[in-house]
Amino acid sequence: MISRSLSAQDTAELSFTDVPVPAANLLGEAARGMAYLKRNLTQECLSVTVTAAATVRRVLEETIAYTRDRIAGSTSSRAACNCTADMAI
């Protein structure tokens, strides 16, 4: 099996050959599983991508607000950063 996932992700290939499934337990039509997967996969990937992008944006906004408003001792982190930048110059 060729893995197209990230190297840190676990992947597995499952194969069910000649496994009887009662008609009452079928989800959709027999032997149409791959077609169902292909039909929905693009939408599912898009949904995951949009959710991830929204999460990243929110985390970035919270990080910026935290570093802007944080008080360390009697000085805000913004003032301390400006002082450090001035000393480095």
PyMOL Python script that loads the backbone (N, CA, C, O; Angstrom):
from pymol import cmd

cmd.read_pdbstr("""\
ATOM      1  N   MET A   1       0.842  -1.181   0.000  1.00  0.00           N
ATOM      2  CA  MET A   1       0.000   0.000   0.000  1.00  0.00           C
ATOM      3  C   MET A   1       0.887   1.244   0.000  1.00  0.00           C
ATOM      4  O   MET A   1       1.813   1.337   0.805  1.00  0.00           O
ATOM      5  N   ILE A   2       0.622   2.185  -0.875  1.00  0.00           N
ATOM      6  CA  ILE A   2       1.331   3.460  -0.914  1.00  0.00           C
ATOM      7  C   ILE A   2       0.558   4.441  -0.044  1.00  0.00           C
ATOM      8  O   ILE A   2      -0.619   4.708  -0.284  1.00  0.00           O
ATOM      9  N   SER A   3       1.239   4.979   0.977  1.00  0.00           N
ATOM     10  CA  SER A   3       0.580   5.913   1.884  1.00  0.00           C
ATOM     11  C   SER A   3       0.749   7.331   1.368  1.00  0.00           C
ATOM     12  O   SER A   3       1.868   7.763   1.091  1.00  0.00           O
ATOM     13  N   ARG A   4      -0.350   8.056   1.238  1.00  0.00           N
ATOM     14  CA  ARG A   4      -0.303   9.443   0.806  1.00  0.00           C
ATOM     15  C   ARG A   4      -0.554  10.387   1.979  1.00  0.00           C
ATOM     16  O   ARG A   4      -0.765  11.584   1.782  1.00  0.00           O
ATOM     17  N   SER A   5      -0.532   9.852   3.190  1.00  0.00           N
ATOM     18  CA  SER A   5      -0.757  10.669   4.373  1.00  0.00           C
ATOM     19  C   SER A   5       0.574  11.171   4.919  1.00  0.00           C
ATOM     20  O   SER A   5       1.641  10.823   4.414  1.00  0.00           O
ATOM     21  N   LEU A   6       0.491  11.985   5.946  1.00  0.00           N
ATOM     22  CA  LEU A   6       1.697  12.465   6.607  1.00  0.00           C
ATOM     23  C   LEU A   6       2.400  11.300   7.281  1.00  0.00           C
ATOM     24  O   LEU A   6       1.751  10.340   7.695  1.00  0.00           O
ATOM     25  N   SER A   7       3.709  11.372   7.393  1.00  0.00           N
ATOM     26  CA  SER A   7       4.460  10.239   7.922  1.00  0.00           C
ATOM     27  C   SER A   7       4.108   9.930   9.374  1.00  0.00           C
ATOM     28  O   SER A   7       4.266   8.785   9.799  1.00  0.00           O
ATOM     29  N   ALA A   8       3.643  10.894  10.141  1.00  0.00           N
ATOM     30  CA  ALA A   8       3.313  10.670  11.544  1.00  0.00           C
ATOM     31  C   ALA A   8       1.909  10.093  11.734  1.00  0.00           C
ATOM     32  O   ALA A   8       1.538   9.731  12.851  1.00  0.00           O
ATOM     33  N   GLN A   9       1.138  10.006  10.674  1.00  0.00           N
ATOM     34  CA  GLN A   9      -0.225   9.492  10.786  1.00  0.00           C
ATOM     35  C   GLN A   9      -0.240   7.989  10.566  1.00  0.00           C
ATOM     36  O   GLN A   9       0.430   7.463   9.678  1.00  0.00           O
ATOM     37  N   ASP A  10      -1.012   7.321  11.388  1.00  0.00           N
ATOM     38  CA  ASP A  10      -1.190   5.882  11.203  1.00  0.00           C
ATOM     39  C   ASP A  10      -2.150   5.651  10.042  1.00  0.00           C
ATOM     40  O   ASP A  10      -3.195   6.295   9.950  1.00  0.00           O
ATOM     41  N   THR A  11      -1.794   4.750   9.180  1.00  0.00           N
ATOM     42  CA  THR A  11      -2.696   4.374   8.086  1.00  0.00           C
ATOM     43  C   THR A  11      -2.805   2.857   8.069  1.00  0.00           C
ATOM     44  O   THR A  11      -1.889   2.153   8.492  1.00  0.00           O
ATOM     45  N   ALA A  12      -3.899   2.379   7.592  1.00  0.00           N
ATOM     46  CA  ALA A  12      -4.100   0.939   7.505  1.00  0.00           C
ATOM     47  C   ALA A  12      -4.975   0.647   6.298  1.00  0.00           C
ATOM     48  O   ALA A  12      -5.812   1.460   5.906  1.00  0.00           O
ATOM     49  N   GLU A  13      -4.774  -0.490   5.737  1.00  0.00           N
ATOM     50  CA  GLU A  13      -5.604  -0.943   4.628  1.00  0.00           C
ATOM     51  C   GLU A  13      -6.434  -2.116   5.112  1.00  0.00           C
ATOM     52  O   GLU A  13      -5.897  -3.113   5.594  1.00  0.00           O
ATOM     53  N   LEU A  14      -7.729  -1.994   4.984  1.00  0.00           N
ATOM     54  CA  LEU A  14      -8.636  -3.063   5.382  1.00  0.00           C
ATOM     55  C   LEU A  14      -9.221  -3.695   4.135  1.00  0.00           C
ATOM     56  O   LEU A  14      -9.610  -3.001   3.196  1.00  0.00           O
ATOM     57  N   SER A  15      -9.279  -5.000   4.133  1.00  0.00           N
ATOM     58  CA  SER A  15      -9.859  -5.710   3.002  1.00  0.00           C
ATOM     59  C   SER A  15     -10.806  -6.776   3.537  1.00  0.00           C
ATOM     60  O   SER A  15     -10.421  -7.619   4.347  1.00  0.00           O
ATOM     61  N   PHE A  16     -12.035  -6.727   3.075  1.00  0.00           N
ATOM     62  CA  PHE A  16     -13.025  -7.712   3.469  1.00  0.00           C
ATOM     63  C   PHE A  16     -13.464  -8.451   2.209  1.00  0.00           C
ATOM     64  O   PHE A  16     -14.324  -7.975   1.469  1.00  0.00           O
ATOM     65  N   THR A  17     -12.877  -9.598   1.975  1.00  0.00           N
ATOM     66  CA  THR A  17     -13.182 -10.395   0.796  1.00  0.00           C
ATOM     67  C   THR A  17     -14.042 -11.590   1.202  1.00  0.00           C
ATOM     68  O   THR A  17     -13.753 -12.285   2.176  1.00  0.00           O
ATOM     69  N   ASP A  18     -15.078 -11.801   0.450  1.00  0.00           N
ATOM     70  CA  ASP A  18     -15.968 -12.944   0.691  1.00  0.00           C
ATOM     71  C   ASP A  18     -16.550 -12.952   2.102  1.00  0.00           C
ATOM     72  O   ASP A  18     -16.687 -14.009   2.717  1.00  0.00           O
ATOM     73  N   VAL A  19     -16.887 -11.781   2.607  1.00  0.00           N
ATOM     74  CA  VAL A  19     -17.521 -11.675   3.918  1.00  0.00           C
ATOM     75  C   VAL A  19     -19.020 -11.498   3.689  1.00  0.00           C
ATOM     76  O   VAL A  19     -19.435 -10.515   3.075  1.00  0.00           O
ATOM     77  N   PRO A  20     -19.822 -12.418   4.165  1.00  0.00           N
ATOM     78  CA  PRO A  20     -21.264 -12.291   3.952  1.00  0.00           C
ATOM     79  C   PRO A  20     -21.856 -11.176   4.814  1.00  0.00           C
ATOM     80  O   PRO A  20     -21.572 -11.080   6.008  1.00  0.00           O
ATOM     81  N   VAL A  21     -22.670 -10.348   4.199  1.00  0.00           N
ATOM     82  CA  VAL A  21     -23.367  -9.280   4.907  1.00  0.00           C
ATOM     83  C   VAL A  21     -24.855  -9.457   4.630  1.00  0.00           C
ATOM     84  O   VAL A  21     -25.280  -9.447   3.475  1.00  0.00           O
ATOM     85  N   PRO A  22     -25.641  -9.619   5.678  1.00  0.00           N
ATOM     86  CA  PRO A  22     -27.085  -9.773   5.468  1.00  0.00           C
ATOM     87  C   PRO A  22     -27.658  -8.536   4.782  1.00  0.00           C
ATOM     88  O   PRO A  22     -27.218  -7.415   5.038  1.00  0.00           O
ATOM     89  N   ALA A  23     -28.637  -8.745   3.916  1.00  0.00           N
ATOM     90  CA  ALA A  23     -29.249  -7.636   3.166  1.00  0.00           C
ATOM     91  C   ALA A  23     -29.776  -6.552   4.094  1.00  0.00           C
ATOM     92  O   ALA A  23     -29.744  -5.374   3.735  1.00  0.00           O
ATOM     93  N   ALA A  24     -30.256  -6.913   5.265  1.00  0.00           N
ATOM     94  CA  ALA A  24     -30.791  -5.937   6.222  1.00  0.00           C
ATOM     95  C   ALA A  24     -29.700  -5.022   6.780  1.00  0.00           C
ATOM     96  O   ALA A  24     -30.000  -3.945   7.295  1.00  0.00           O
ATOM     97  N   ASN A  25     -28.433  -5.443   6.682  1.00  0.00           N
ATOM     98  CA  ASN A  25     -27.319  -4.661   7.227  1.00  0.00           C
ATOM     99  C   ASN A  25     -26.586  -3.827   6.181  1.00  0.00           C
ATOM    100  O   ASN A  25     -25.643  -3.113   6.522  1.00  0.00           O
ATOM    101  N   LEU A  26     -26.992  -3.899   4.932  1.00  0.00           N
ATOM    102  CA  LEU A  26     -26.336  -3.123   3.881  1.00  0.00           C
ATOM    103  C   LEU A  26     -26.650  -1.633   4.028  1.00  0.00           C
ATOM    104  O   LEU A  26     -27.776  -1.250   4.344  1.00  0.00           O
ATOM    105  N   LEU A  27     -25.663  -0.829   3.798  1.00  0.00           N
ATOM    106  CA  LEU A  27     -25.839   0.624   3.746  1.00  0.00           C
ATOM    107  C   LEU A  27     -25.715   1.021   2.286  1.00  0.00           C
ATOM    108  O   LEU A  27     -24.599   1.138   1.781  1.00  0.00           O
ATOM    109  N   GLY A  28     -26.800   1.226   1.608  1.00  0.00           N
ATOM    110  CA  GLY A  28     -26.762   1.511   0.178  1.00  0.00           C
ATOM    111  C   GLY A  28     -26.787   0.216  -0.612  1.00  0.00           C
ATOM    112  O   GLY A  28     -27.174  -0.833  -0.096  1.00  0.00           O
ATOM    113  N   GLU A  29     -26.372   0.299  -1.869  1.00  0.00           N
ATOM    114  CA  GLU A  29     -26.380  -0.862  -2.756  1.00  0.00           C
ATOM    115  C   GLU A  29     -25.095  -1.666  -2.601  1.00  0.00           C
ATOM    116  O   GLU A  29     -24.033  -1.113  -2.316  1.00  0.00           O
ATOM    117  N   ALA A  30     -25.206  -2.971  -2.790  1.00  0.00           N
ATOM    118  CA  ALA A  30     -24.037  -3.845  -2.714  1.00  0.00           C
ATOM    119  C   ALA A  30     -23.013  -3.456  -3.772  1.00  0.00           C
ATOM    120  O   ALA A  30     -23.383  -3.108  -4.894  1.00  0.00           O
ATOM    121  N   ALA A  31     -21.732  -3.511  -3.427  1.00  0.00           N
ATOM    122  CA  ALA A  31     -20.604  -3.247  -4.319  1.00  0.00           C
ATOM    123  C   ALA A  31     -20.554  -1.799  -4.825  1.00  0.00           C
ATOM    124  O   ALA A  31     -19.962  -1.539  -5.873  1.00  0.00           O
ATOM    125  N   ARG A  32     -21.160  -0.860  -4.103  1.00  0.00           N
ATOM    126  CA  ARG A  32     -21.139   0.557  -4.512  1.00  0.00           C
ATOM    127  C   ARG A  32     -20.380   1.417  -3.498  1.00  0.00           C
ATOM    128  O   ARG A  32     -20.424   2.645  -3.573  1.00  0.00           O
ATOM    129  N   GLY A  33     -19.688   0.781  -2.554  1.00  0.00           N
ATOM    130  CA  GLY A  33     -19.002   1.514  -1.491  1.00  0.00           C
ATOM    131  C   GLY A  33     -17.997   2.536  -2.002  1.00  0.00           C
ATOM    132  O   GLY A  33     -17.972   3.668  -1.519  1.00  0.00           O
ATOM    133  N   MET A  34     -17.170   2.157  -2.969  1.00  0.00           N
ATOM    134  CA  MET A  34     -16.165   3.083  -3.503  1.00  0.00           C
ATOM    135  C   MET A  34     -16.826   4.256  -4.206  1.00  0.00           C
ATOM    136  O   MET A  34     -16.349   5.386  -4.097  1.00  0.00           O
ATOM    137  N   ALA A  35     -17.892   4.017  -4.911  1.00  0.00           N
ATOM    138  CA  ALA A  35     -18.610   5.106  -5.590  1.00  0.00           C
ATOM    139  C   ALA A  35     -19.178   6.086  -4.567  1.00  0.00           C
ATOM    140  O   ALA A  35     -19.121   7.299  -4.768  1.00  0.00           O
ATOM    141  N   TYR A  36     -19.731   5.554  -3.456  1.00  0.00           N
ATOM    142  CA  TYR A  36     -20.248   6.432  -2.399  1.00  0.00           C
ATOM    143  C   TYR A  36     -19.115   7.259  -1.788  1.00  0.00           C
ATOM    144  O   TYR A  36     -19.266   8.454  -1.536  1.00  0.00           O
ATOM    145  N   LEU A  37     -17.999   6.609  -1.561  1.00  0.00           N
ATOM    146  CA  LEU A  37     -16.853   7.304  -0.979  1.00  0.00           C
ATOM    147  C   LEU A  37     -16.366   8.427  -1.894  1.00  0.00           C
ATOM    148  O   LEU A  37     -16.129   9.545  -1.438  1.00  0.00           O
ATOM    149  N   LYS A  38     -16.220   8.131  -3.164  1.00  0.00           N
ATOM    150  CA  LYS A  38     -15.748   9.141  -4.119  1.00  0.00           C
ATOM    151  C   LYS A  38     -16.706  10.324  -4.216  1.00  0.00           C
ATOM    152  O   LYS A  38     -16.280  11.469  -4.373  1.00  0.00           O
ATOM    153  N   ARG A  39     -17.994  10.038  -4.122  1.00  0.00           N
ATOM    154  CA  ARG A  39     -18.987  11.105  -4.236  1.00  0.00           C
ATOM    155  C   ARG A  39     -18.888  12.076  -3.052  1.00  0.00           C
ATOM    156  O   ARG A  39     -19.078  13.278  -3.235  1.00  0.00           O
ATOM    157  N   ASN A  40     -18.602  11.590  -1.866  1.00  0.00           N
ATOM    158  CA  ASN A  40     -18.610  12.427  -0.665  1.00  0.00           C
ATOM    159  C   ASN A  40     -17.231  12.920  -0.230  1.00  0.00           C
ATOM    160  O   ASN A  40     -17.140  13.845   0.576  1.00  0.00           O
ATOM    161  N   LEU A  41     -16.170  12.329  -0.741  1.00  0.00           N
ATOM    162  CA  LEU A  41     -14.838  12.635  -0.245  1.00  0.00           C
ATOM    163  C   LEU A  41     -14.444  14.095  -0.463  1.00  0.00           C
ATOM    164  O   LEU A  41     -13.860  14.705   0.432  1.00  0.00           O
ATOM    165  N   THR A  42     -14.742  14.659  -1.605  1.00  0.00           N
ATOM    166  CA  THR A  42     -14.379  16.044  -1.888  1.00  0.00           C
ATOM    167  C   THR A  42     -15.048  16.998  -0.903  1.00  0.00           C
ATOM    168  O   THR A  42     -14.400  17.908  -0.386  1.00  0.00           O
ATOM    169  N   GLN A  43     -16.322  16.801  -0.642  1.00  0.00           N
ATOM    170  CA  GLN A  43     -17.054  17.642   0.301  1.00  0.00           C
ATOM    171  C   GLN A  43     -16.491  17.501   1.711  1.00  0.00           C
ATOM    172  O   GLN A  43     -16.371  18.492   2.432  1.00  0.00           O
ATOM    173  N   GLU A  44     -16.146  16.280   2.110  1.00  0.00           N
ATOM    174  CA  GLU A  44     -15.597  16.056   3.439  1.00  0.00           C
ATOM    175  C   GLU A  44     -14.231  16.737   3.572  1.00  0.00           C
ATOM    176  O   GLU A  44     -13.953  17.350   4.603  1.00  0.00           O
ATOM    177  N   CYS A  45     -13.387  16.643   2.560  1.00  0.00           N
ATOM    178  CA  CYS A  45     -12.076  17.307   2.590  1.00  0.00           C
ATOM    179  C   CYS A  45     -12.235  18.813   2.678  1.00  0.00           C
ATOM    180  O   CYS A  45     -11.522  19.469   3.437  1.00  0.00           O
ATOM    181  N   LEU A  46     -13.155  19.365   1.916  1.00  0.00           N
ATOM    182  CA  LEU A  46     -13.402  20.801   1.959  1.00  0.00           C
ATOM    183  C   LEU A  46     -13.879  21.228   3.345  1.00  0.00           C
ATOM    184  O   LEU A  46     -13.444  22.256   3.865  1.00  0.00           O
ATOM    185  N   SER A  47     -14.759  20.452   3.932  1.00  0.00           N
ATOM    186  CA  SER A  47     -15.272  20.762   5.265  1.00  0.00           C
ATOM    187  C   SER A  47     -14.157  20.759   6.305  1.00  0.00           C
ATOM    188  O   SER A  47     -14.096  21.651   7.151  1.00  0.00           O
ATOM    189  N   VAL A  48     -13.283  19.769   6.249  1.00  0.00           N
ATOM    190  CA  VAL A  48     -12.155  19.695   7.182  1.00  0.00           C
ATOM    191  C   VAL A  48     -11.220  20.876   6.971  1.00  0.00           C
ATOM    192  O   VAL A  48     -10.733  21.457   7.941  1.00  0.00           O
ATOM    193  N   THR A  49     -10.962  21.237   5.724  1.00  0.00           N
ATOM    194  CA  THR A  49     -10.074  22.359   5.408  1.00  0.00           C
ATOM    195  C   THR A  49     -10.625  23.681   5.925  1.00  0.00           C
ATOM    196  O   THR A  49      -9.888  24.475   6.509  1.00  0.00           O
ATOM    197  N   VAL A  50     -11.909  23.921   5.716  1.00  0.00           N
ATOM    198  CA  VAL A  50     -12.532  25.164   6.183  1.00  0.00           C
ATOM    199  C   VAL A  50     -12.488  25.236   7.704  1.00  0.00           C
ATOM    200  O   VAL A  50     -12.184  26.288   8.267  1.00  0.00           O
ATOM    201  N   THR A  51     -12.787  24.136   8.366  1.00  0.00           N
ATOM    202  CA  THR A  51     -12.739  24.102   9.827  1.00  0.00           C
ATOM    203  C   THR A  51     -11.323  24.366  10.333  1.00  0.00           C
ATOM    204  O   THR A  51     -11.139  25.122  11.287  1.00  0.00           O
ATOM    205  N   ALA A  52     -10.330  23.754   9.708  1.00  0.00           N
ATOM    206  CA  ALA A  52      -8.941  23.958  10.118  1.00  0.00           C
ATOM    207  C   ALA A  52      -8.509  25.404   9.904  1.00  0.00           C
ATOM    208  O   ALA A  52      -7.843  25.981  10.764  1.00  0.00           O
ATOM    209  N   ALA A  53      -8.878  25.995   8.777  1.00  0.00           N
ATOM    210  CA  ALA A  53      -8.519  27.392   8.504  1.00  0.00           C
ATOM    211  C   ALA A  53      -9.165  28.327   9.515  1.00  0.00           C
ATOM    212  O   ALA A  53      -8.526  29.275   9.971  1.00  0.00           O
ATOM    213  N   ALA A  54     -10.414  28.078   9.870  1.00  0.00           N
ATOM    214  CA  ALA A  54     -11.097  28.914  10.864  1.00  0.00           C
ATOM    215  C   ALA A  54     -10.439  28.770  12.230  1.00  0.00           C
ATOM    216  O   ALA A  54     -10.302  29.750  12.963  1.00  0.00           O
ATOM    217  N   THR A  55     -10.037  27.560  12.571  1.00  0.00           N
ATOM    218  CA  THR A  55      -9.370  27.322  13.849  1.00  0.00           C
ATOM    219  C   THR A  55      -8.029  28.044  13.897  1.00  0.00           C
ATOM    220  O   THR A  55      -7.704  28.680  14.900  1.00  0.00           O
ATOM    221  N   VAL A  56      -7.260  27.954  12.838  1.00  0.00           N
ATOM    222  CA  VAL A  56      -5.958  28.635  12.780  1.00  0.00           C
ATOM    223  C   VAL A  56      -6.142  30.140  12.908  1.00  0.00           C
ATOM    224  O   VAL A  56      -5.387  30.803  13.620  1.00  0.00           O
ATOM    225  N   ARG A  57      -7.129  30.674  12.229  1.00  0.00           N
ATOM    226  CA  ARG A  57      -7.375  32.119  12.300  1.00  0.00           C
ATOM    227  C   ARG A  57      -7.716  32.546  13.723  1.00  0.00           C
ATOM    228  O   ARG A  57      -7.205  33.553  14.213  1.00  0.00           O
ATOM    229  N   ARG A  58      -8.577  31.780  14.385  1.00  0.00           N
ATOM    230  CA  ARG A  58      -8.971  32.107  15.761  1.00  0.00           C
ATOM    231  C   ARG A  58      -7.777  32.016  16.704  1.00  0.00           C
ATOM    232  O   ARG A  58      -7.605  32.886  17.558  1.00  0.00           O
ATOM    233  N   VAL A  59      -6.956  30.991  16.568  1.00  0.00           N
ATOM    234  CA  VAL A  59      -5.770  30.839  17.408  1.00  0.00           C
ATOM    235  C   VAL A  59      -4.818  32.004  17.182  1.00  0.00           C
ATOM    236  O   VAL A  59      -4.247  32.526  18.140  1.00  0.00           O
ATOM    237  N   LEU A  60      -4.637  32.421  15.937  1.00  0.00           N
ATOM    238  CA  LEU A  60      -3.773  33.562  15.642  1.00  0.00           C
ATOM    239  C   LEU A  60      -4.307  34.831  16.294  1.00  0.00           C
ATOM    240  O   LEU A  60      -3.544  35.593  16.890  1.00  0.00           O
ATOM    241  N   GLU A  61      -5.621  35.063  16.184  1.00  0.00           N
ATOM    242  CA  GLU A  61      -6.218  36.253  16.801  1.00  0.00           C
ATOM    243  C   GLU A  61      -6.032  36.241  18.316  1.00  0.00           C
ATOM    244  O   GLU A  61      -5.710  37.272  18.908  1.00  0.00           O
ATOM    245  N   GLU A  62      -6.230  35.089  18.945  1.00  0.00           N
ATOM    246  CA  GLU A  62      -6.059  34.993  20.394  1.00  0.00           C
ATOM    247  C   GLU A  62      -4.596  35.191  20.788  1.00  0.00           C
ATOM    248  O   GLU A  62      -4.311  35.811  21.812  1.00  0.00           O
ATOM    249  N   THR A  63      -3.677  34.675  19.989  1.00  0.00           N
ATOM    250  CA  THR A  63      -2.251  34.841  20.276  1.00  0.00           C
ATOM    251  C   THR A  63      -1.841  36.301  20.177  1.00  0.00           C
ATOM    252  O   THR A  63      -1.118  36.804  21.036  1.00  0.00           O
ATOM    253  N   ILE A  64      -2.297  36.980  19.138  1.00  0.00           N
ATOM    254  CA  ILE A  64      -1.981  38.405  18.969  1.00  0.00           C
ATOM    255  C   ILE A  64      -2.554  39.206  20.126  1.00  0.00           C
ATOM    256  O   ILE A  64      -1.869  40.066  20.678  1.00  0.00           O
ATOM    257  N   ALA A  65      -3.806  38.936  20.505  1.00  0.00           N
ATOM    258  CA  ALA A  65      -4.425  39.662  21.626  1.00  0.00           C
ATOM    259  C   ALA A  65      -3.681  39.390  22.920  1.00  0.00           C
ATOM    260  O   ALA A  65      -3.471  40.310  23.712  1.00  0.00           O
ATOM    261  N   TYR A  66      -3.279  38.156  23.152  1.00  0.00           N
ATOM    262  CA  TYR A  66      -2.564  37.805  24.379  1.00  0.00           C
ATOM    263  C   TYR A  66      -1.228  38.534  24.458  1.00  0.00           C
ATOM    264  O   TYR A  66      -0.899  39.117  25.491  1.00  0.00           O
ATOM    265  N   THR A  67      -0.462  38.503  23.379  1.00  0.00           N
ATOM    266  CA  THR A  67       0.854  39.148  23.418  1.00  0.00           C
ATOM    267  C   THR A  67       0.735  40.667  23.454  1.00  0.00           C
ATOM    268  O   THR A  67       1.611  41.335  24.002  1.00  0.00           O
ATOM    269  N   ARG A  68      -0.324  41.221  22.886  1.00  0.00           N
ATOM    270  CA  ARG A  68      -0.519  42.664  22.901  1.00  0.00           C
ATOM    271  C   ARG A  68      -0.933  43.151  24.289  1.00  0.00           C
ATOM    272  O   ARG A  68      -0.469  44.196  24.745  1.00  0.00           O
ATOM    273  N   ASP A  69      -1.795  42.404  24.955  1.00  0.00           N
ATOM    274  CA  ASP A  69      -2.390  42.862  26.204  1.00  0.00           C
ATOM    275  C   ASP A  69      -1.716  42.321  27.461  1.00  0.00           C
ATOM    276  O   ASP A  69      -2.059  42.737  28.567  1.00  0.00           O
ATOM    277  N   ARG A  70      -0.782  41.420  27.315  1.00  0.00           N
ATOM    278  CA  ARG A  70      -0.165  40.768  28.461  1.00  0.00           C
ATOM    279  C   ARG A  70       0.686  41.749  29.261  1.00  0.00           C
ATOM    280  O   ARG A  70       1.413  42.564  28.694  1.00  0.00           O
ATOM    281  N   ILE A  71       0.585  41.659  30.574  1.00  0.00           N
ATOM    282  CA  ILE A  71       1.419  42.468  31.471  1.00  0.00           C
ATOM    283  C   ILE A  71       2.409  41.530  32.144  1.00  0.00           C
ATOM    284  O   ILE A  71       2.009  40.556  32.780  1.00  0.00           O
ATOM    285  N   ALA A  72       3.690  41.816  32.007  1.00  0.00           N
ATOM    286  CA  ALA A  72       4.743  41.042  32.662  1.00  0.00           C
ATOM    287  C   ALA A  72       5.393  41.967  33.685  1.00  0.00           C
ATOM    288  O   ALA A  72       6.087  42.915  33.315  1.00  0.00           O
ATOM    289  N   GLY A  73       5.175  41.700  34.951  1.00  0.00           N
ATOM    290  CA  GLY A  73       5.658  42.618  35.979  1.00  0.00           C
ATOM    291  C   GLY A  73       4.841  43.884  35.912  1.00  0.00           C
ATOM    292  O   GLY A  73       3.613  43.830  35.970  1.00  0.00           O
ATOM    293  N   SER A  74       5.494  45.021  35.791  1.00  0.00           N
ATOM    294  CA  SER A  74       4.778  46.295  35.716  1.00  0.00           C
ATOM    295  C   SER A  74       4.773  46.849  34.292  1.00  0.00           C
ATOM    296  O   SER A  74       4.339  47.980  34.068  1.00  0.00           O
ATOM    297  N   THR A  75       5.250  46.062  33.334  1.00  0.00           N
ATOM    298  CA  THR A  75       5.365  46.531  31.962  1.00  0.00           C
ATOM    299  C   THR A  75       4.597  45.610  31.021  1.00  0.00           C
ATOM    300  O   THR A  75       4.626  44.390  31.182  1.00  0.00           O
ATOM    301  N   SER A  76       3.918  46.186  30.048  1.00  0.00           N
ATOM    302  CA  SER A  76       3.236  45.342  29.070  1.00  0.00           C
ATOM    303  C   SER A  76       4.276  44.664  28.189  1.00  0.00           C
ATOM    304  O   SER A  76       5.386  45.169  28.018  1.00  0.00           O
ATOM    305  N   SER A  77       3.909  43.524  27.637  1.00  0.00           N
ATOM    306  CA  SER A  77       4.857  42.806  26.786  1.00  0.00           C
ATOM    307  C   SER A  77       5.198  43.620  25.540  1.00  0.00           C
ATOM    308  O   SER A  77       6.292  43.484  24.993  1.00  0.00           O
ATOM    309  N   ARG A  78       4.274  44.460  25.090  1.00  0.00           N
ATOM    310  CA  ARG A  78       4.534  45.305  23.926  1.00  0.00           C
ATOM    311  C   ARG A  78       5.661  46.302  24.236  1.00  0.00           C
ATOM    312  O   ARG A  78       6.573  46.484  23.430  1.00  0.00           O
ATOM    313  N   ALA A  79       5.592  46.933  25.389  1.00  0.00           N
ATOM    314  CA  ALA A  79       6.638  47.889  25.771  1.00  0.00           C
ATOM    315  C   ALA A  79       7.972  47.174  25.959  1.00  0.00           C
ATOM    316  O   ALA A  79       9.015  47.704  25.576  1.00  0.00           O
ATOM    317  N   ALA A  80       7.953  45.984  26.541  1.00  0.00           N
ATOM    318  CA  ALA A  80       9.196  45.235  26.738  1.00  0.00           C
ATOM    319  C   ALA A  80       9.799  44.851  25.400  1.00  0.00           C
ATOM    320  O   ALA A  80      11.019  44.894  25.240  1.00  0.00           O
ATOM    321  N   CYS A  81       8.975  44.478  24.442  1.00  0.00           N
ATOM    322  CA  CYS A  81       9.492  44.123  23.119  1.00  0.00           C
ATOM    323  C   CYS A  81      10.108  45.328  22.420  1.00  0.00           C
ATOM    324  O   CYS A  81      11.153  45.205  21.781  1.00  0.00           O
ATOM    325  N   ASN A  82       9.474  46.486  22.536  1.00  0.00           N
ATOM    326  CA  ASN A  82      10.034  47.678  21.921  1.00  0.00           C
ATOM    327  C   ASN A  82      11.369  48.025  22.536  1.00  0.00           C
ATOM    328  O   ASN A  82      12.297  48.420  21.830  1.00  0.00           O
ATOM    329  N   CYS A  83      11.479  47.881  23.851  1.00  0.00           N
ATOM    330  CA  CYS A  83      12.729  48.183  24.545  1.00  0.00           C
ATOM    331  C   CYS A  83      13.819  47.210  24.078  1.00  0.00           C
ATOM    332  O   CYS A  83      14.944  47.624  23.800  1.00  0.00           O
ATOM    333  N   THR A  84      13.490  45.948  23.996  1.00  0.00           N
ATOM    334  CA  THR A  84      14.458  44.952  23.544  1.00  0.00           C
ATOM    335  C   THR A  84      14.890  45.233  22.122  1.00  0.00           C
ATOM    336  O   THR A  84      16.070  45.103  21.799  1.00  0.00           O
ATOM    337  N   ALA A  85      13.963  45.611  21.271  1.00  0.00           N
ATOM    338  CA  ALA A  85      14.287  45.930  19.892  1.00  0.00           C
ATOM    339  C   ALA A  85      15.199  47.150  19.829  1.00  0.00           C
ATOM    340  O   ALA A  85      16.136  47.181  19.032  1.00  0.00           O
ATOM    341  N   ASP A  86      14.931  48.160  20.668  1.00  0.00           N
ATOM    342  CA  ASP A  86      15.783  49.346  20.680  1.00  0.00           C
ATOM    343  C   ASP A  86      17.191  48.996  21.144  1.00  0.00           C
ATOM    344  O   ASP A  86      18.163  49.534  20.614  1.00  0.00           O
ATOM    345  N   MET A  87      17.318  48.118  22.109  1.00  0.00           N
ATOM    346  CA  MET A  87      18.649  47.740  22.606  1.00  0.00           C
ATOM    347  C   MET A  87      19.415  46.952  21.563  1.00  0.00           C
ATOM    348  O   MET A  87      20.637  47.067  21.477  1.00  0.00           O
ATOM    349  N   ALA A  88      18.718  46.151  20.765  1.00  0.00           N
ATOM    350  CA  ALA A  88      19.386  45.344  19.756  1.00  0.00           C
ATOM    351  C   ALA A  88      19.928  46.207  18.634  1.00  0.00           C
ATOM    352  O   ALA A  88      20.895  45.822  17.977  1.00  0.00           O
ATOM    353  N   ILE A  89      19.331  47.358  18.401  1.00  0.00           N
ATOM    354  CA  ILE A  89      19.776  48.248  17.332  1.00  0.00           C
ATOM    355  C   ILE A  89      20.989  48.959  17.811  1.00  0.00           C
ATOM    356  O   ILE A  89      21.556  49.773  17.082  1.00  0.00           O
TER     357      ILE A  89
END
""", "prot")
cmd.dss("prot")
cmd.show_as("cartoon", "prot")
cmd.util.cbc("prot")
cmd.orient("prot")
